Amino acid sequence: MSTINVLNMAGATVGTVELNDAIFGIEPNAAVVHEVVKNHLANCRQGTQSALTRAEVSGGGKKPWRQKGTGHARQGSTRAPQWTHGGIVFAPKPRDYSYVLNKKVKRLALKSVLSAKAAEGKLVVIDSIKMDAIKTADFRKFLNAVNVAGKAVVVTPEKDEIIVKSARNLPGVVTTPAAILSVYDIINATYLVLDQAALAKIEEVYA
């Protein structure tokens, strides 16, 4: 097992913790991660786009000119797709883009991105992430103290409204409880910041 330093919110090292190699030490599977990210983006699509086919646009009931003798190409309706204000060929209609992935695939993808963060040195473990009041400036000060700059996912053992509200105005910073880790959020962030209790919960669930 690999060992990583545990920091406090002031950025000082207060101990070490061993990372479970079954979660943080596997060879990342890029194909599986890609599949899970694609699934996440598909499930996020609203699927509300809609356009009218030639059967649905108004007008066009009368043949614009006679079939022969005009020198024009033959036309049957002014609402055919090649006409201005005509219908759309294969018009998009509201649909559900979501689909279900195998649980083992999602689990492997999560282990892959966690292992990638650990291998890159972008994993930060905090002994306890606690705040007494909702203060964005204090949360930014905490991230600066632990050398986390840019996009970050902050993982807590349970949902903490004070932490959520303190972090939500920081660009690129996402907070999440350990129970609902998102592969997309982790791969989209530069740093992964884990509360030590959240780390224990992740290892308990996924080991």
QUINOR-V903799 format. One record per residue. SS is DSSP state (@ for helix, = for strand, . for the rest). PHI is phi as a letter, one per 30 degrees, with the letter a starting at -180 (NA if undefined). Layout:
# QUINOR-V903799
SS_PHI ; SS_PHI
This chain:
# QUINOR-V903799
._NA ; =_d ; =_c ; =_b ; =_d ; =_c ; =_c ; ._c ; ._d ; ._d ; ._j ; ._d ; =_d ; =_c ; =_l ; =_b ; =_b ; =_d ; =_c ; ._d ; @_d ; @_d ; @_c ; @_c ; ._b ; ._d ; ._d ; ._e ; ._c ; @_d ; @_d ; @_d ; @_d ; @_e ; @_d ; @_d ; @_d ; @_d ; @_d ; @_d ; @_d ; @_d ; @_d ; @_d ; ._d ; ._d ; ._i ; ._c ; ._d ; ._a ; ._b ; ._c ; ._d ; ._d ; ._d ; ._c ; ._d ; ._d ; ._i ; ._i ; ._d ; ._c ; ._d ; ._d ; ._a ; ._d ; ._d ; ._b ; ._j ; ._c ; ._i ; ._d ; ._d ; ._d ; ._b ; ._c ; ._a ; ._d ; ._c ; ._d ; ._e ; ._d ; ._c ; ._d ; ._i ; ._d ; ._d ; ._c ; ._d ; ._h ; ._e ; ._d ; ._b ; ._e ; ._a ; ._c ; ._d ; ._d ; ._a ; ._c ; ._c ; ._d ; @_d ; @_d ; @_d ; @_d ; @_d ; @_d ; @_d ; @_d ; @_d ; @_d ; @_d ; @_d ; @_d ; @_d ; @_d ; @_d ; @_d ; @_d ; ._i ; ._c ; =_c ; =_b ; =_c ; =_c ; ._d ; ._a ; ._c ; ._b ; ._b ; ._d ; ._b ; ._d ; ._b ; @_d ; @_d ; @_d ; @_d ; @_d ; @_d ; @_d ; @_d ; @_d ; @_d ; ._c ; ._i ; ._c ; ._b ; ._i ; ._d ; =_a ; =_c ; =_c ; =_c ; =_c ; ._d ; ._b ; ._d ; ._b ; @_d ; @_d ; @_d ; @_e ; @_d ; @_d ; @_c ; ._d ; ._c ; ._d ; ._e ; ._i ; =_c ; =_b ; =_c ; =_a ; =_d ; @_d ; @_d ; @_b ; ._d ; ._c ; @_e ; @_d ; @_d ; @_d ; @_d ; @_d ; ._c ; ._d ; =_c ; =_c ; =_c ; =_c ; =_d ; @_d ; @_d ; @_d ; @_d ; @_d ; @_d ; @_d ; @_d ; @_d ; @_d ; @_c ; ._d
